[in-house]
Amino acid sequence: MAAVHHTPVRIDDQAAPALADYLRIESLCESMLLAARNDNWEQVSELQSASQALISGLRSAAQLPLAGAARREQLRIMRRILLIDGEIRRLAEPWQRGLERMFAPPPARHAGSARAAWN
């Protein structure tokens, strides 16, 4: 996934703080993707924690709904974050399967096989 450059959007002063947070989250997600591509899952986890903190702050802040250009920019950022998330998940699948195999219980033995071993 190539980096996407966008044209700066003119927004009103009320929307600026919220959009700044969305842009910070987008930047963290881009850094997470780069770390995932470099197989640095510890850094991905650290960046995800930072991103979650910003998201929690956005959720808890009393904000007016965005409109016009600010709303379009918010949607652009959210779509980009979803694309990045999907790419990170795709990169993480082999790593997650390895963890699942590592922590999986040993395969169950069939009762017949156990009886045969004792006879």
C-alpha positions as a Markdown table, in Angstrom:
| # | Residue | x | y | z |
|---|---|---|---|---|
| 1 | Met | 0.0 | 0.0 | 0.0 |
| 2 | Ala | 1.7 | 3.2 | -1.1 |
| 3 | Ala | 1.6 | 6.4 | 1.0 |
| 4 | Val | -1.3 | 8.6 | 0.0 |
| 5 | His | -0.8 | 12.3 | 0.0 |
| 6 | His | -3.8 | 14.5 | 0.2 |
| 7 | Thr | -4.5 | 18.2 | -0.4 |
| 8 | Pro | -4.8 | 20.2 | 2.8 |
| 9 | Val | -8.4 | 21.1 | 3.7 |
| 10 | Arg | -9.6 | 24.5 | 4.9 |
| 11 | Ile | -11.6 | 24.0 | 8.1 |
| 12 | Asp | -13.1 | 26.3 | 10.7 |
| 13 | Asp | -11.4 | 26.8 | 14.1 |
| 14 | Gln | -14.0 | 24.6 | 15.9 |
| 15 | Ala | -13.2 | 21.6 | 13.8 |
| 16 | Ala | -9.4 | 22.0 | 14.0 |
| 17 | Pro | -8.7 | 20.2 | 17.3 |
| 18 | Ala | -10.8 | 17.2 | 16.4 |
| 19 | Leu | -9.3 | 16.9 | 13.0 |
| 20 | Ala | -5.8 | 17.3 | 14.4 |
| 21 | Asp | -6.5 | 14.2 | 16.6 |
| 22 | Tyr | -7.8 | 12.3 | 13.6 |
| 23 | Leu | -4.6 | 13.2 | 11.7 |
| 24 | Arg | -2.4 | 12.1 | 14.6 |
| 25 | Ile | -4.3 | 8.7 | 14.7 |
| 26 | Glu | -3.8 | 8.4 | 10.9 |
| 27 | Ser | -0.1 | 9.1 | 11.3 |
| 28 | Leu | 0.2 | 6.5 | 14.1 |
| 29 | Cys | -1.6 | 4.0 | 11.9 |
| 30 | Glu | 0.8 | 4.7 | 9.1 |
| 31 | Ser | 3.7 | 4.1 | 11.5 |
| 32 | Met | 2.1 | 0.9 | 12.6 |
| 33 | Leu | 1.9 | -0.3 | 9.0 |
| 34 | Leu | 5.5 | 0.5 | 8.5 |
| 35 | Ala | 6.5 | -1.4 | 11.7 |
| 36 | Ala | 4.3 | -4.4 | 10.6 |
| 37 | Arg | 6.0 | -4.4 | 7.2 |
| 38 | Asn | 9.3 | -4.5 | 9.0 |
| 39 | Asp | 8.1 | -7.4 | 11.2 |
| 40 | Asn | 8.4 | -5.2 | 14.3 |
| 41 | Trp | 5.3 | -6.4 | 16.2 |
| 42 | Glu | 6.4 | -4.9 | 19.5 |
| 43 | Gln | 6.5 | -1.5 | 17.9 |
| 44 | Val | 3.1 | -2.1 | 16.3 |
| 45 | Ser | 1.7 | -2.9 | 19.8 |
| 46 | Glu | 3.2 | 0.3 | 21.3 |
| 47 | Leu | 1.9 | 2.4 | 18.5 |
| 48 | Gln | -1.5 | 0.8 | 18.8 |
| 49 | Ser | -1.6 | 1.7 | 22.5 |
| 50 | Ala | -0.9 | 5.3 | 21.7 |
| 51 | Ser | -3.5 | 5.3 | 19.0 |
| 52 | Gln | -6.1 | 3.8 | 21.4 |
| 53 | Ala | -5.4 | 6.6 | 23.9 |
| 54 | Leu | -6.1 | 9.2 | 21.2 |
| 55 | Ile | -9.3 | 7.4 | 20.2 |
| 56 | Ser | -10.5 | 7.2 | 23.8 |
| 57 | Gly | -9.9 | 10.9 | 24.1 |
| 58 | Leu | -11.9 | 11.6 | 21.0 |
| 59 | Arg | -14.8 | 9.4 | 22.2 |
| 60 | Ser | -14.9 | 11.1 | 25.6 |
| 61 | Ala | -14.5 | 14.7 | 24.4 |
| 62 | Ala | -17.7 | 16.6 | 23.9 |
| 63 | Gln | -17.6 | 17.5 | 20.2 |
| 64 | Leu | -19.9 | 19.1 | 17.8 |
| 65 | Pro | -20.5 | 17.0 | 14.7 |
| 66 | Leu | -18.3 | 18.1 | 11.8 |
| 67 | Ala | -19.8 | 19.5 | 8.7 |
| 68 | Gly | -18.7 | 20.4 | 5.1 |
| 69 | Ala | -15.0 | 20.1 | 4.3 |
| 70 | Ala | -14.1 | 19.0 | 7.9 |
| 71 | Arg | -16.6 | 16.1 | 7.7 |
| 72 | Arg | -15.2 | 15.0 | 4.3 |
| 73 | Glu | -11.7 | 15.1 | 5.7 |
| 74 | Gln | -12.8 | 13.1 | 8.8 |
| 75 | Leu | -14.3 | 10.5 | 6.5 |
| 76 | Arg | -11.2 | 10.4 | 4.3 |
| 77 | Ile | -9.0 | 9.8 | 7.4 |
| 78 | Met | -11.4 | 7.1 | 8.7 |
| 79 | Arg | -11.3 | 5.3 | 5.4 |
| 80 | Arg | -7.6 | 5.5 | 5.3 |
| 81 | Ile | -7.3 | 4.1 | 8.8 |
| 82 | Leu | -9.6 | 1.2 | 7.8 |
| 83 | Leu | -7.4 | 0.4 | 4.8 |
| 84 | Ile | -4.3 | 0.5 | 6.9 |
| 85 | Asp | -5.9 | -1.7 | 9.6 |
| 86 | Gly | -6.8 | -4.3 | 6.9 |
| 87 | Glu | -3.2 | -4.3 | 5.6 |
| 88 | Ile | -1.8 | -4.7 | 9.1 |
| 89 | Arg | -4.2 | -7.6 | 9.8 |
| 90 | Arg | -3.2 | -9.3 | 6.6 |
| 91 | Leu | 0.5 | -9.0 | 7.5 |
| 92 | Ala | -0.2 | -10.2 | 11.1 |
| 93 | Glu | -2.0 | -13.4 | 10.0 |
| 94 | Pro | 1.1 | -15.6 | 9.6 |
| 95 | Trp | 2.5 | -14.3 | 12.9 |
| 96 | Gln | -0.8 | -15.0 | 14.7 |
| 97 | Arg | -1.1 | -18.5 | 13.3 |
| 98 | Gly | 2.4 | -19.2 | 14.6 |
| 99 | Leu | 1.3 | -18.0 | 18.1 |
| 100 | Glu | -1.8 | -20.2 | 17.9 |
| 101 | Arg | 0.3 | -23.2 | 17.0 |
| 102 | Met | 2.7 | -22.4 | 19.8 |
| 103 | Phe | 0.0 | -22.2 | 22.5 |
| 104 | Ala | -2.3 | -24.9 | 21.2 |
| 105 | Pro | -2.9 | -27.9 | 23.3 |
| 106 | Pro | -1.3 | -31.1 | 22.0 |
| 107 | Pro | -3.5 | -33.0 | 19.6 |
| 108 | Ala | -6.1 | -35.3 | 21.2 |
| 109 | Arg | -5.3 | -39.0 | 21.0 |
| 110 | His | -8.0 | -41.4 | 19.9 |
| 111 | Ala | -9.2 | -43.9 | 22.4 |
| 112 | Gly | -8.5 | -46.7 | 20.1 |
| 113 | Ser | -4.8 | -45.6 | 19.8 |
| 114 | Ala | -4.4 | -45.5 | 23.5 |
| 115 | Arg | -5.8 | -49.0 | 23.9 |
| 116 | Ala | -3.6 | -50.3 | 21.2 |
| 117 | Ala | -0.5 | -48.8 | 23.0 |
| 118 | Trp | -1.4 | -50.7 | 26.2 |
| 119 | Asn | -2.1 | -54.1 | 24.5 |
